[in-house]
Amino acid sequence: MARRRATGVLSADAGIARGQILDAAESTFQRYGVLKSTMDDIAREAGVSRPTLYRYFRDRDALVTALIEVRSRRLFDETREFLRRFESVAEQLVEGLLHLVDLGRQDPLIRLIVGPEHLGWGAPLAGSSELAAELTHEMWSPVIDAARERGEIRPGATNREITDWIVLVELILVGRMDFGAASDPDLRGFLTRLMLPGIVADRPVGDVLPQLG
């Protein structure tokens, strides 16, 4: 849901003006869909000319990328609050990833990162793989750092290696709508058996599965 409708007058502050345009883009995508919305539609919603729009975003990909970042960080805030329910990093990783996958599958903009073919997008979003990797690193690094202090992270595994592994799994799950719902116990077990051993410090997998339900 868009936070507010554009007023038609952009702020003199460039950062705020970009935010106003992104709000207009979000409203436009909700009204017409991601595929059918044009830069002209977004400019009209923002109450500015198309050339003015290009002063802030060089092209459609740049605008969509910026909006994906904004929406992703909203999901991160929600997910960090969700993670407070779990004590171990094993639980946080599995349950948090499933939570993010569930939210990401419902968001057509987030899905542009992982599979433009699902929406009929003509070509992959420019830099989508790098964007997914950076956003995943941003989301999970604080969780990994805290777990590392508790001795829960496998020695020698760097944050970047761990988040690169997480993003590979995440891209598969968000892009494969037929792979199983987040509530599917088989999917939860799959992540526990195959994803966690490369991240969590030596700990029998069987000790984790009962806690993850």
C-alpha positions in Angstrom: 0.0 0.0 0.0 1.4 3.4 -1.0 2.3 5.6 1.9 0.8 8.7 0.4 -0.4 10.2 -2.8 2.0 12.6 -4.5 1.0 16.2 -4.2 2.2 17.4 -7.6 4.8 19.7 -6.1 8.2 18.1 -5.6 10.3 19.2 -2.7 13.4 21.3 -3.2 15.3 18.7 -1.3 16.5 16.1 -3.8 16.2 13.2 -1.3 12.6 14.0 -0.4 11.7 14.6 -4.1 13.0 11.1 -4.9 10.8 9.8 -2.2 7.8 11.6 -3.6 8.4 10.1 -7.0 8.8 6.6 -5.5 5.5 7.1 -3.7 3.9 8.1 -7.1 5.5 5.0 -8.8 4.1 2.7 -6.0 0.6 4.1 -6.5 0.9 3.8 -10.2 2.1 0.2 -10.1 -0.8 -0.6 -7.7 -3.3 0.9 -10.1 -2.0 -0.4 -13.5 0.4 -3.2 -12.6 4.1 -3.2 -12.9 4.2 -4.2 -16.5 1.6 -1.8 -17.8 2.8 1.3 -16.0 4.9 3.7 -18.0 7.2 6.6 -17.0 4.5 8.9 -18.4 2.0 7.3 -16.0 4.4 7.8 -13.0 5.1 11.4 -14.0 1.4 12.1 -14.2 0.8 10.6 -10.8 3.7 12.7 -9.4 2.4 15.8 -11.1 5.6 16.5 -13.0 6.9 16.3 -16.5 8.6 13.2 -17.9 11.9 15.1 -18.3 11.7 16.1 -14.6 11.3 12.4 -13.7 14.5 11.6 -15.6 16.4 14.2 -13.6 16.0 11.9 -10.6 16.0 8.5 -12.2 18.0 7.8 -15.4 15.5 5.2 -16.6 12.7 2.8 -15.6 15.1 0.2 -14.3 16.7 2.7 -12.0 13.3 3.8 -10.6 12.1 0.2 -10.1 15.4 -0.7 -8.5 15.1 2.2 -6.0 11.5 1.2 -5.2 12.6 -2.5 -4.7 15.1 -1.3 -2.2 12.5 0.8 -0.3 10.0 -2.1 -0.2 12.7 -4.6 0.8 13.8 -2.5 3.7 10.2 -2.4 4.9 10.1 -6.2 4.8 13.4 -6.2 6.7 12.0 -4.1 9.5 9.0 -6.4 9.8 11.2 -9.5 9.6 13.6 -8.3 12.3 10.7 -7.9 14.6 9.5 -11.4 13.7 13.0 -12.8 14.5 12.7 -11.7 18.1 10.5 -14.7 18.7 13.4 -17.1 18.2 16.5 -17.5 20.3 18.9 -19.6 18.2 20.4 -18.5 14.8 19.2 -21.8 13.4 15.6 -20.9 14.1 16.1 -17.3 13.0 17.6 -18.3 9.7 15.0 -20.9 8.8 11.9 -19.1 10.1 13.2 -15.7 9.0 13.9 -17.0 5.5 10.6 -18.6 5.2 8.9 -15.4 6.4 10.8 -13.3 3.8 10.1 -15.8 1.0 6.4 -15.7 1.8 6.3 -11.9 1.7 8.5 -11.8 -1.4 6.3 -14.2 -3.3 3.4 -11.9 -2.7 5.2 -8.8 -4.0 5.5 -8.4 -7.8 8.3 -5.9 -7.4 10.4 -8.1 -5.2 9.9 -10.9 -7.7 11.4 -8.8 -10.4 14.8 -9.5 -8.7 14.6 -13.2 -9.2 12.4 -14.0 -12.1 11.2 -11.5 -14.7 9.7 -14.4 -16.7 7.1 -14.8 -14.0 5.6 -11.4 -14.8 6.4 -11.2 -18.5 9.1 -8.7 -18.0 11.1 -8.3 -21.2 14.6 -8.7 -19.7 16.2 -9.2 -16.3 16.3 -6.1 -14.2 19.7 -4.5 -14.5 22.0 -5.5 -11.7 19.3 -7.6 -10.1 21.6 -10.4 -8.8 23.9 -7.8 -7.2 21.0 -6.0 -5.7 19.6 -9.2 -4.2 23.0 -10.1 -2.8 23.5 -6.6 -1.2 20.0 -6.5 0.3 20.4 -10.0 1.7 23.8 -9.0 3.2 22.2 -5.9 4.8 19.3 -8.0 6.3 21.3 -10.9 7.7 24.7 -9.5 8.7 23.5 -8.1 12.1 21.8 -11.4 12.9 25.0 -13.3 11.9 27.2 -11.0 14.0 25.1 -11.5 17.1 25.1 -15.3 16.5 28.9 -15.3 16.0 29.3 -13.6 19.4 27.2 -16.5 20.9 29.5 -19.0 19.2 26.7 -20.3 16.9 28.4 -19.6 13.6 30.7 -22.2 11.9 34.3 -21.1 12.3 35.8 -19.7 9.1 32.5 -18.8 7.5 32.5 -15.1 6.6 29.3 -13.0 6.6 29.5 -12.5 2.9 29.9 -16.3 2.3 26.9 -17.0 4.5 24.7 -14.3 3.0 25.7 -15.4 -0.6 24.5 -18.9 0.3 21.3 -17.5 1.8 20.5 -15.4 -1.3 21.0 -18.4 -3.6 18.4 -20.4 -1.6 16.1 -17.3 -1.3 16.2 -16.7 -5.1 15.2 -20.2 -5.8 12.3 -20.2 -3.3 10.9 -16.8 -4.2 11.1 -17.6 -7.9 9.7 -21.1 -7.7 6.0 -20.5 -6.7 5.4 -24.2 -7.1 8.2 -25.2 -4.6 6.0 -25.2 -1.5 4.4 -22.7 0.8 6.4 -21.3 3.7 4.2 -23.3 6.1 5.2 -26.6 4.4 7.0 -28.7 6.9 8.9 -30.4 4.1 10.3 -27.1 3.0 11.3 -26.2 6.6 13.1 -29.6 6.9 14.8 -29.1 3.6 16.3 -25.8 4.7 17.3 -27.2 8.0 19.1 -30.2 6.5 20.7 -28.6 3.5 21.2 -24.9 4.3 22.1 -24.8 8.0 25.1 -27.2 8.1 27.2 -24.8 6.1 26.4 -21.9 8.5 25.7 -23.1 12.0 28.6 -24.3 14.2 28.9 -28.0 14.8 25.5 -29.1 16.2 23.5 -32.2 15.3 20.8 -31.3 12.8 18.4 -33.5 14.8 18.7 -31.1 17.7 17.4 -28.3 15.5 14.5 -29.9 13.7 12.3 -30.4 16.8 12.6 -26.7 17.7 11.6 -25.7 14.2 8.4 -27.7 14.3 
